[in-house]
Amino acid sequence: MGFDDEKNKQGGDKNEKENEEQYKSEGEPLSRQVSESSFYTTDQDDDEDEATKIELGPQCTLKEHLEKDKDDESLRRWKEQLLGSVDVNNVAEILEPEVKITSLSILSPGRDDIVLPIPEDGNLKGLWFTLKEGSHYRLKFSFQVNNNIVSGLKYTNTVWKTALKVDSAKEMLGTFSPQTEPYTHEMPEEITPSGMFARGTYSAKSKFLDDDNKCYLEINYTFDIRKDWA
């Protein structure tokens, strides 16, 4: 959900430089290549991203991750820090990570949080939410990671009005190990557009994907921008 394209692009460039420096200093994480799509913010439709997938190395179980490069002290410490309190001996040796989005909400100063229902099939009937024009807001979500490490998890969102794409945003969330407690992430604050031409109904598509372009949740929805909150 976002309308401030310039802010997103500037933030994306900064994140790209920081992530590139981090990977140069720490080495290739967990012996897998990092997809270029994890750090590259594009204004193209998400479907085009799927058409340009980059092949990654073979996946490994958590035990195999720890066994690899075990003689590299700095890399070993980094892996242990990433895994945290995970008991590797009690984790099933499953290659595919499981990511479940457990909650989605919209935060706006001076208002109660708008808690959004998450559809099982990803398709919503009717309006999902309403935003006031010119209002400050941010998206907050929680997600659970199970089975294995998820690499390069990202959030993408594309918005259309009357079949015209008006916004496209991508947020790199990072790499996460499985744990009992859910992770929580807040998107940067944004401002809804205002004025007669900004008000109306919009359609949008949100996705949560990883470096393998595996999609853990896709939501197709509609929302309104009005003079006041619903």
C-alpha positions in Angstrom: 0.0 0.0 0.0 2.0 3.2 -0.7 1.8 6.3 -2.7 5.1 8.1 -2.0 7.1 6.7 -4.9 10.1 9.1 -4.5 10.5 8.3 -0.9 10.4 4.6 -1.6 13.0 4.9 -4.3 15.4 6.9 -2.1 14.9 4.5 0.7 15.5 1.6 -1.7 18.8 3.0 -2.9 20.0 3.4 0.6 19.0 -0.1 1.6 20.7 -1.5 -1.5 24.0 0.1 -0.5 23.8 -1.0 3.1 22.9 -4.5 2.2 25.7 -4.8 -0.4 28.2 -3.6 2.2 26.9 -6.1 4.7 27.2 -9.0 2.4 30.7 -7.9 1.3 31.8 -7.8 4.9 30.1 -11.0 6.1 30.5 -13.1 3.0 27.8 -15.1 1.2 25.2 -16.0 3.9 24.5 -19.6 4.4 26.4 -20.6 1.2 23.5 -19.5 -1.0 23.5 -16.7 -3.6 21.4 -13.7 -2.9 19.0 -12.9 -5.6 19.4 -9.5 -7.3 15.6 -9.0 -6.9 16.1 -8.8 -3.2 17.8 -5.4 -3.4 16.4 -4.0 -6.6 13.3 -1.8 -6.4 11.5 -1.7 -9.7 8.3 0.0 -11.0 7.4 -2.9 -13.1 4.6 -5.2 -12.3 5.2 -8.1 -9.9 4.4 -10.7 -12.6 7.5 -9.5 -14.6 9.7 -10.2 -11.6 8.5 -13.8 -11.6 9.4 -14.1 -15.3 13.0 -13.2 -14.5 13.8 -15.6 -11.7 17.5 -16.1 -10.8 18.6 -19.6 -10.1 19.9 -20.1 -6.5 22.0 -22.8 -5.1 20.6 -25.9 -3.6 18.7 -25.5 -0.3 20.0 -27.0 2.9 18.5 -28.1 6.2 19.5 -26.2 9.4 22.0 -28.9 10.4 23.6 -28.7 7.0 23.8 -24.9 7.2 25.8 -25.2 10.4 28.1 -27.9 9.1 29.0 -25.8 6.0 32.1 -23.5 6.5 32.3 -24.6 10.2 36.0 -23.8 10.1 35.3 -20.2 9.3 35.0 -18.7 12.8 33.3 -15.4 11.8 30.8 -17.1 9.5 30.1 -19.7 12.2 29.3 -17.0 14.8 27.1 -15.2 12.3 25.1 -18.4 11.7 24.7 -19.0 15.4 23.5 -15.4 15.9 21.0 -15.8 13.1 19.6 -19.1 14.5 19.5 -17.7 18.0 17.9 -20.1 20.5 16.8 -22.6 17.8 17.4 -26.1 19.0 18.8 -27.6 15.7 18.7 -31.1 17.1 14.9 -30.9 17.6 14.1 -29.3 14.3 12.8 -31.5 11.5 15.2 -31.7 8.6 12.9 -29.9 6.1 14.4 -28.0 3.2 11.4 -25.7 2.5 10.9 -22.9 5.0 7.3 -22.1 6.1 6.2 -18.5 6.5 2.8 -17.7 7.7 1.5 -14.1 7.9 -0.4 -14.0 11.3 -1.7 -10.4 11.4 -2.0 -7.3 9.3 -3.0 -3.9 10.6 -2.9 -0.2 9.6 -1.6 2.3 12.1 -2.5 6.0 12.0 -1.7 8.6 14.7 -4.6 9.4 17.0 -6.7 6.4 15.8 -7.3 2.8 16.8 -5.4 0.3 14.7 -7.3 -1.0 11.7 -7.0 -4.8 12.0 -7.3 -6.4 8.6 -8.8 -9.9 8.2 -6.5 -12.2 6.2 -8.4 -14.3 3.6 -7.4 -17.9 3.3 -7.6 -17.9 -0.5 -6.1 -14.5 -0.9 -9.2 -13.0 -2.5 -11.3 -10.5 -0.7 -14.9 -9.7 -1.4 -15.9 -6.0 -1.0 -13.7 -3.2 0.5 -10.8 -4.3 2.7 -10.4 -0.9 4.4 -10.9 2.9 3.9 -8.3 5.6 4.4 -8.8 9.3 4.9 -7.3 11.5 2.3 -4.1 13.3 3.4 -3.7 11.0 6.4 -0.5 9.5 7.8 -0.4 5.8 8.1 1.8 2.7 8.1 1.3 -1.0 7.6 2.2 -3.4 10.4 2.4 -7.1 10.1 3.5 -10.2 12.0 4.7 -13.5 10.6 5.8 -16.9 11.8 8.8 -18.8 10.4 9.0 -22.5 10.7 11.1 -25.5 9.5 14.1 -23.7 7.9 15.7 -20.3 7.3 13.8 -18.0 4.9 16.2 -15.9 2.8 15.4 -12.5 1.3 11.9 -12.2 2.5 10.2 -9.2 0.9 6.9 -7.4 0.7 5.5 -6.1 -2.6 2.4 -4.0 -3.3 0.9 -2.7 -6.6 -2.0 -0.3 -6.7 -4.4 0.5 -9.7 -7.2 3.0 -10.2 -9.5 2.4 -13.1 -7.0 0.0 -14.7 -4.2 2.5 -14.4 -1.2 1.6 -12.2 -0.7 4.4 -9.8 1.8 2.9 -7.3 4.3 0.1 -6.9 6.4 -0.6 -3.8 8.8 -3.2 -2.6 10.2 -3.6 0.9 13.1 -5.9 1.7 12.5 -7.5 5.1 15.5 -9.7 5.5 16.6 -13.3 6.4 14.9 -15.0 9.3 15.5 -18.3 11.2 12.6 -20.4 12.5 11.5 -19.5 16.0 8.5 -19.9 18.3 7.7 -16.2 18.6 6.4 -14.4 15.6 8.4 -11.6 14.0 6.9 -8.1 13.7 7.6 -5.5 11.0 6.4 -1.9 10.5 6.5 -0.3 7.0 7.7 3.3 6.6 5.1 5.9 7.2 3.2 7.2 4.2 0.6 9.8 3.4 -2.5 9.1 1.3 -3.1 11.5 -1.6 -5.8 14.1 -1.3 -8.1 16.0 -3.6 -11.1 15.2 -5.8 -9.1 13.0 -8.2 -7.4 11.1 -5.4 -10.7 10.0 -3.8 -12.4 6.9 -5.0 -11.9 3.1 -5.1 -8.6 1.4 -5.8 -7.6 -2.2 -6.5 -4.3 -3.7 -5.3 -2.2 -6.8 -5.0 0.1 -7.5 -2.1 2.7 -10.4 -1.9 5.1 -11.8 0.5 8.0 -13.6 -1.3 11.5 -14.9 -0.7 14.7 -15.0 -2.7 13.4 -18.1 -4.6 10.3 -16.1 -5.6 8.3 -18.5 -3.5 5.1 -16.7 -2.6 3.8 -17.2 1.0 0.8 -15.0 0.7 -0.9 -13.0 -2.1 -3.9 -10.8 -1.4 -6.0 -9.2 -4.1 -8.2 -6.5 -2.6 -9.9 -3.1 -3.0 -9.9 -0.1 -0.8 -11.3 3.4 -0.7 -9.8 6.9 -0.1 -12.5 9.2 1.2 -12.8 12.7 2.8 -13.0 11.1 6.2 -12.4 7.7 7.9 -15.2 5.1 7.5 
